[in-house]
């Protein structure tokens, strides 16, 4: 089970690579890199979704965030953070997305699910305060969802 979340992230990134090819999925500020993506929970296997109590549905999305402290000569070190996430649809409806922390070995991820509808574009706003940091990192991402 320790590699299960890593499998989620790897699988989602592989599946979404063509969709994300033109979009940046990380933000680097103040000595940290915030990795962020959103995708439908239907792409998760039933085992993975069940392991993390994620509702697997074509009508649910998953926001995945990780925070890496930049360290010269390395790929960085995962750190915990306080993260406030919300989505806004094209007509301005705002929804807070509660995130929960997942720790797998040295990896630290934050995930939260939310409802989606067909052909919906959501803008996500993240306010991230890494542990031990004084400066908040504010970043955004946008994702369009399709339901087959």
NORHUFEN-V557815 format. One record per residue. N is the residue number from 1. RES is the residue in one letter. SS is DSSP state (H for helix, E for strand, C for the rest). OMEGA is omega in whole degrees, 0 to 359 (NA if undefined). Layout:
# NORHUFEN-V557815
n = (N,N)
res = (RES,RES)
ss = (SS,SS)
omega = (OMEGA,OMEGA)
This chain:
# NORHUFEN-V557815
n = (1,2,3,4,5,6,7,8,9,10,11,12,13,14,15,16,17,18,19,20,21,22,23,24,25,26,27,28,29,30,31,32,33,34,35,36,37,38,39,40,41,42,43,44,45,46,47,48,49,50,51,52,53,54,55,56,57,58,59,60,61,62,63,64,65,66,67,68,69,70,71,72,73,74,75,76,77,78,79,80,81,82,83,84,85,86,87,88,89,90,91,92,93,94,95,96,97,98,99,100,101,102,103,104,105,106,107,108,109,110,111,112,113,114,115,116,117,118,119,120,121,122,123,124,125,126,127,128,129,130,131,132,133,134,135,136,137,138,139,140,141,142,143,144,145,146,147,148)
res = (X,X,X,X,X,X,X,X,X,X,X,X,X,X,X,X,X,X,X,X,X,X,X,X,X,X,X,X,X,X,X,X,X,X,X,X,X,X,X,X,X,X,X,X,X,X,X,X,X,X,X,X,X,X,X,X,X,X,X,X,X,X,X,X,X,X,X,X,X,X,X,X,X,X,X,X,X,X,X,X,X,X,X,X,X,X,X,X,X,X,X,X,X,X,X,X,X,X,X,X,X,X,X,X,X,X,X,X,X,X,X,X,X,X,X,X,X,X,X,X,X,X,X,X,X,X,X,X,X,X,X,X,X,X,X,X,X,X,X,X,X,X,X,X,X,X,X,X)
ss = (C,C,C,H,H,H,H,H,H,H,H,H,H,H,H,H,H,H,H,H,C,C,C,C,C,E,E,E,E,C,C,E,E,E,E,E,E,E,E,E,H,H,H,C,C,H,H,H,H,H,H,C,C,C,C,C,C,C,C,E,E,E,E,E,E,E,E,E,E,C,C,C,C,C,C,C,E,E,C,C,E,E,E,E,E,E,E,E,C,C,C,C,C,E,E,E,E,C,C,E,E,E,E,E,C,C,E,E,E,E,E,E,E,E,E,C,C,C,C,E,E,E,E,E,E,E,E,E,E,E,C,C,C,C,C,C,E,E,E,E,E,E,E,E,E,C,C,C)
omega = (181,180,184,181,175,177,177,183,180,181,182,179,177,180,184,183,179,181,184,186,181,182,176,181,174,179,179,179,169,177,180,171,177,176,184,173,180,182,178,180,179,180,178,175,178,180,180,180,180,180,183,180,178,176,181,185,174,179,179,175,179,174,182,183,171,182,183,175,181,175,183,178,179,174,178,182,177,178,175,183,168,184,173,182,174,176,176,178,186,177,173,177,183,177,173,179,177,178,176,183,175,175,179,185,179,183,176,180,174,181,176,181,187,179,175,173,183,176,180,174,178,171,181,175,179,173,189,173,180,178,179,180,178,185,175,173,179,181,180,169,180,181,174,182,176,179,179,NA)
